[in-house]
Every structure is written in structure tokens, then in C-alpha cells.
Amino acid sequence: MGAVRMLGGFMAEMTLGQAVLIAKPLQGWEAARVTWGGLGFILCTLAFPPLAPAMVFGFAWLLFGLAYQQDVVGRVLGSRVFLWLGGFSFSFYMVHFILFKIFMWGIEPGLLQAGTEKILLGWTGLLAVMVLCALALRQWVERPSHRLARRLAGPRILP
């Protein structure tokens, strides 16, 4: 099921990217309304669990609005820190759940008997391992794959 969900997410991301390229630029409050509307849609799906499968549309709507933000939100999301986080977010997404499950299965039961310091150290260590694995995956798999895809795709034809 995860692969089906990821394929759907990939197709939605590609469609969203095209929509941003094709749509007329949103100005000022238009972008803010789209952004807040997407956030409101997500909150509705959280408040009413039967709507949860439609949450992805709220995220698409939210991302579409955020792509046009030119106020404080846009400057914060365009900062080096957020761009760096966005750079390895997909790799993090790919490894975090597997590492979390391994941690919960093999390490976490022993931590329950330990003190607060060891519990915090264990969870901090897990986060560090997740980030390191995501950075390694980005460096040695994702970036070479992007270079290969660009080379195979050939020159771009702009509309």
C-alpha cells in the first residue's frame, strides 16, 4: 500500500509542479487565501476522520499557495535553513519510518526501564541516525539519480 500511496503522491507532485508553471501568478491576498484555504481543508480532514483520505488535496492546495507567498512566510520558507531541510526531506521520508520501527522493536523496550536522560539520549540518537541516513541517501542515491534523469531526458522544450 505504501508504494501505491507514494506513486499517487509522486503523480500529484508532478501535476502540482505543472500547475504552478501554467497558472497565472497569484498576487498578495490571492496567495494567502489559497494557503489558508489549504490549511483549513487539512484541519477539516483532521477534525472529521472519514475525510482523512482527502487530506492530500489539502496539502496540494497548501503547497500551491505557499509557492506564491511573497510576504514573511515566503521569506522564511525561502531561507537557507528551510531550503536545506527541503533538500533532504524526501530522503528523510524514505528512511525515517523503517528506522523508527527498528528503534521501537529493538531499543525502545530497554529504554522504558532506563532513566529520563537515557530515554532522551536514545530518541536524540534515533533522530541523528535518521538525519545521517537521509543525508547519505540524498548524496549517494538521489543526486546521482537526478543527474542521470537529466541526462536521459535531454534538452528541455519550453512551451
Order of alpha helices (4+ residues) and beta strands (2+ residues): alpha-alpha-alpha-alpha-alpha-alpha-alpha-alpha-alpha
